[in-house]
Amino acid sequence: MDAANGVLDVKLGRAFALLDVDADGDLREEDLLALSNRLAGAFDLSGDATKIARLRQAFTQLWIHDLSTMDADRDGVLDRAEFIAGMKKAAANDREGILQRLSVMVDAWMDIADTDGNGLISEDEFQTMYIKSLGASPADLKIAFAKLDTDADGSLRRDEIRRATEEYYTSEDPQAPGNWLFGNL
C-alpha cells in the first residue's frame, strides 16, 4: 500500500467508526438512522418531521444503493474492511452516482444544521453538528472549519461541503482540504 492509499484507508476507516453509532464494529442501516436522530436532537428538531425524514431518506437511499451492496460475505452488516473496499470500488465504478447520493445526504444534513436559514453553515453550527452528533473534538473542529472554508469568508457554503465530502471519500491527496471533514486524521 502506498502512502496515498494509506491516507484514504485512514479516512474511510474513520468514516466507518463515525457511522457505526453503536460502536459494535458492524455498520447497519439502523446506525445511519440513529445518526440522523442524533443530529435532529443536536438542533432540537423534535417538531420538524420534514427535515428529519429527508435526512433519514437520504441515509436509507445510501444504504440501499451503495452500502448494503458492499456486504461481501452477505451477513447483513458491513465490517470495516468491507466498507473501505466497497467505498473505494464505488468511487472507481460509480463515482458520480455515489457522490450524488452523498450530496443528497449533505444537503439534508445542512438543512438541519443551518439554524438561521441563511444557506450557510457557521462555525458554531458546524461545531454543534459534529460535537453533538458525532462527539468530535472542538479543537479539531476549529482547525477543520478553517481548512474547509476555502474562501475564508467565515462560513461554509454547500459547494464547499460537497467538495470536502468528495475529497474525503475519494481523494488520495494527503493535502486535500476535505481530509478535515470530520476533524484531524
C-alpha positions in Angstrom: 0.0 0.0 0.0 1.4 3.4 -0.9 1.2 6.5 1.3 -1.8 7.9 -0.7 -3.9 4.8 -0.3 -2.9 4.8 3.3 -4.5 8.2 3.7 -7.7 7.1 2.0 -7.8 4.0 4.1 -7.5 6.0 7.3 -10.2 8.5 6.2 -12.6 5.7 5.3 -11.8 3.8 8.5 -12.6 7.0 10.4 -15.9 7.5 8.5 -16.8 3.9 9.3 -16.2 4.5 13.0 -18.3 7.6 13.0 -21.2 6.0 11.1 -21.1 2.9 13.4 -23.1 4.7 16.0 -23.4 1.8 18.4 -19.7 1.1 18.1 -20.2 -2.7 17.7 -17.8 -2.9 14.7 -20.6 -3.5 12.2 -22.5 -0.9 10.2 -26.2 -1.3 9.7 -28.9 0.9 8.3 -30.0 1.4 11.9 -26.7 3.1 12.7 -27.4 5.6 9.9 -30.9 6.2 11.1 -29.7 6.6 14.7 -27.1 9.2 13.4 -30.0 11.2 11.8 -31.8 11.1 15.2 -28.7 12.4 16.9 -28.3 15.3 14.5 -32.0 16.2 14.9 -31.5 16.1 18.7 -28.4 18.3 18.5 -30.5 21.0 16.9 -33.8 20.2 18.8 -35.8 19.4 15.7 -38.3 17.2 17.5 -41.1 19.3 15.9 -39.7 19.4 12.4 -40.5 15.9 11.0 -39.8 17.0 7.4 -36.1 17.8 7.8 -35.6 14.6 9.9 -37.5 12.5 7.3 -35.4 13.9 4.5 -32.1 13.0 6.2 -33.4 9.6 7.1 -34.5 9.0 3.4 -31.1 10.1 2.2 -29.4 7.7 4.6 -31.8 4.9 3.5 -31.0 5.5 -0.2 -27.3 5.5 0.5 -27.7 2.2 2.4 -29.9 0.6 -0.3 -27.9 1.7 -3.4 -24.4 1.6 -2.0 -23.6 0.4 1.5 -25.7 -2.8 1.5 -24.1 -3.9 -1.8 -20.7 -3.7 -0.1 -21.6 -6.6 2.2 -19.1 -9.1 0.6 -20.0 -12.0 3.0 -23.7 -11.3 2.8 -24.2 -11.4 6.6 -26.4 -8.3 6.6 -23.8 -5.9 8.1 -20.7 -4.2 6.9 -17.5 -4.6 8.8 -14.7 -2.0 8.5 -12.8 -3.9 5.7 -16.0 -4.3 3.6 -16.8 -0.6 4.0 -13.3 0.6 3.0 -13.1 -1.8 0.0 -16.6 -1.0 -1.0 -16.2 2.7 -0.9 -13.1 2.5 -3.0 -14.9 0.3 -5.5 -17.9 2.6 -5.6 -15.7 5.6 -6.2 -14.0 3.8 -9.0 -17.1 2.2 -10.7 -19.9 4.7 -9.9 -18.2 7.9 -8.8 -21.0 10.2 -10.0 -23.7 8.0 -8.5 -22.3 7.7 -5.1 -21.3 11.3 -5.0 -24.8 12.3 -6.0 -26.3 10.2 -3.1 -23.7 11.7 -0.7 -24.7 15.1 -1.9 -28.4 14.5 -1.2 -27.3 13.4 2.3 -25.1 16.5 2.7 -28.0 18.8 1.6 -30.3 17.2 4.1 -27.7 17.4 6.9 -27.0 21.1 6.1 -30.7 21.9 6.2 -30.8 20.7 9.7 -27.6 22.3 10.8 -28.4 25.7 9.2 -30.3 27.0 12.1 -30.6 30.6 10.9 -31.8 29.5 7.4 -29.2 31.6 5.5 -28.0 28.7 3.4 -24.6 28.7 5.1 -23.0 26.8 7.9 -21.4 29.0 10.6 -18.6 27.8 12.7 -21.0 27.5 15.7 -23.4 25.4 13.6 -20.5 23.2 12.3 -19.3 22.7 15.9 -22.8 21.8 17.1 -23.4 19.4 14.2 -20.2 17.4 14.8 -19.8 17.6 18.6 -23.4 16.7 19.4 -24.0 14.1 16.7 -20.5 12.5 16.4 -18.7 13.5 19.5 -15.9 15.2 17.6 -13.2 17.3 19.3 -13.9 21.0 19.4 -10.3 21.9 19.0 -10.0 19.7 15.9 -13.2 21.2 14.5 -11.9 24.7 14.8 -9.0 23.8 12.6 -11.2 21.7 10.3 -13.6 24.6 9.8 -10.8 26.9 8.8 -9.4 24.3 6.3 -12.9 23.6 4.8 -13.7 27.3 4.5 -11.7 27.6 1.3 -12.7 31.1 0.5 -12.1 32.2 4.1 -15.4 34.0 4.4 -16.2 32.6 7.9 -18.9 30.2 6.7 -19.3 27.0 4.7 -21.3 27.0 1.5 -22.9 23.9 0.1 -20.3 23.7 -2.6 -17.5 23.8 -0.1 -19.1 21.0 1.9 -19.8 18.9 -1.2 -16.2 19.3 -2.4 -14.9 18.4 1.0 -17.2 15.3 1.1 -15.9 14.3 -2.4 -12.3 14.7 -1.3 -12.9 12.9 2.0 -14.4 9.8 0.4 -12.3 9.7 -2.9 -9.1 11.7 -2.7 -5.8 10.1 -2.2 -4.1 13.6 -1.8 -2.9 13.8 1.7 -3.1 17.7 1.5 -6.7 17.9 0.3 -8.8 20.3 2.5 -11.6 17.7 2.5 -9.5 15.4 4.6 -10.6 17.6 7.5 -14.3 17.0 7.0 -14.5 15.2 10.4 -11.6 16.9 12.1 -8.0 15.9 12.2 -7.0 12.4 11.0 
